[in-house]
Amino acid sequence: MKNVDMTIQGTILTIKVDLSKEFGPSASGKTTIIASTEGNITIPDREEKIGLNVYKKK
C-alpha cells in the first residue's frame, strides 16, 4: 500500500490518507497518484476486501 493507513475499532473502518503526498504519474500519465492499496486487499482480521485509489488530474 502507498500512503494508506487503516484502523478498525469494533465494526468501524477508518482510512487515513495524507493528501500532501504524491507518488508520480499513473500508468496512463493523465493523473498523479496520491494513495493506493495497489489492488484489492483483505482488511486485516476481517473477511471484507477494499480497493482504494486516490489521485488528481495533472
C-alpha positions as a Markdown table, in Angstrom:
| # | Residue | x | y | z |
|---|---|---|---|---|
| 1 | Met | 0.0 | 0.0 | 0.0 |
| 2 | Lys | 1.1 | 3.5 | -0.7 |
| 3 | Asn | 0.1 | 6.3 | 1.8 |
| 4 | Val | -2.9 | 4.4 | 3.2 |
| 5 | Asp | -3.4 | 3.7 | 6.9 |
| 6 | Met | -6.4 | 1.6 | 8.0 |
| 7 | Thr | -7.6 | 1.1 | 11.5 |
| 8 | Ile | -10.6 | -0.9 | 12.8 |
| 9 | Gln | -12.5 | -0.1 | 16.0 |
| 10 | Gly | -15.3 | -2.5 | 16.5 |
| 11 | Thr | -17.1 | -2.5 | 13.2 |
| 12 | Ile | -15.8 | 0.9 | 12.0 |
| 13 | Leu | -13.0 | 1.0 | 9.4 |
| 14 | Thr | -11.1 | 4.3 | 9.3 |
| 15 | Ile | -8.9 | 5.1 | 6.4 |
| 16 | Lys | -6.2 | 7.9 | 6.6 |
| 17 | Val | -4.5 | 9.3 | 3.5 |
| 18 | Asp | -2.0 | 12.2 | 3.5 |
| 19 | Leu | -3.2 | 14.4 | 0.6 |
| 20 | Ser | 0.0 | 16.3 | 0.5 |
| 21 | Lys | 2.0 | 13.3 | -0.8 |
| 22 | Glu | 2.4 | 12.3 | -4.4 |
| 23 | Phe | 3.8 | 9.1 | -5.9 |
| 24 | Gly | 4.2 | 10.1 | -9.6 |
| 25 | Pro | 2.1 | 9.7 | -12.6 |
| 26 | Ser | -0.5 | 6.9 | -13.2 |
| 27 | Ala | 0.1 | 4.3 | -15.9 |
| 28 | Ser | -1.9 | 6.4 | -18.4 |
| 29 | Gly | 0.0 | 9.6 | -17.4 |
| 30 | Lys | -3.2 | 11.5 | -17.1 |
| 31 | Thr | -3.3 | 11.6 | -13.3 |
| 32 | Thr | -0.9 | 11.8 | -10.3 |
| 33 | Ile | -1.2 | 9.1 | -7.7 |
| 34 | Ile | -1.7 | 10.2 | -4.1 |
| 35 | Ala | -2.5 | 6.9 | -2.4 |
| 36 | Ser | -3.4 | 3.3 | -3.4 |
| 37 | Thr | -4.0 | -0.1 | -1.9 |
| 38 | Glu | -2.4 | -1.3 | -5.2 |
| 39 | Gly | -5.3 | -3.6 | -6.0 |
| 40 | Asn | -7.9 | -5.3 | -3.8 |
| 41 | Ile | -6.7 | -6.3 | -0.4 |
| 42 | Thr | -8.3 | -8.1 | 2.6 |
| 43 | Ile | -9.0 | -5.8 | 5.6 |
| 44 | Pro | -6.8 | -7.0 | 8.5 |
| 45 | Asp | -8.5 | -9.6 | 10.7 |
| 46 | Arg | -11.7 | -9.4 | 8.6 |
| 47 | Glu | -13.1 | -11.2 | 5.5 |
| 48 | Glu | -14.0 | -8.0 | 3.7 |
| 49 | Lys | -11.8 | -6.6 | 0.9 |
| 50 | Ile | -11.0 | -3.0 | -0.1 |
| 51 | Gly | -9.6 | -1.4 | -3.2 |
| 52 | Leu | -8.7 | 2.3 | -2.9 |
| 53 | Asn | -7.1 | 4.8 | -5.4 |
| 54 | Val | -6.7 | 8.5 | -4.6 |
| 55 | Tyr | -5.5 | 10.6 | -7.5 |
| 56 | Lys | -5.7 | 14.1 | -9.1 |
| 57 | Lys | -5.6 | 15.4 | -12.6 |
| 58 | Lys | -2.2 | 16.6 | -13.8 |
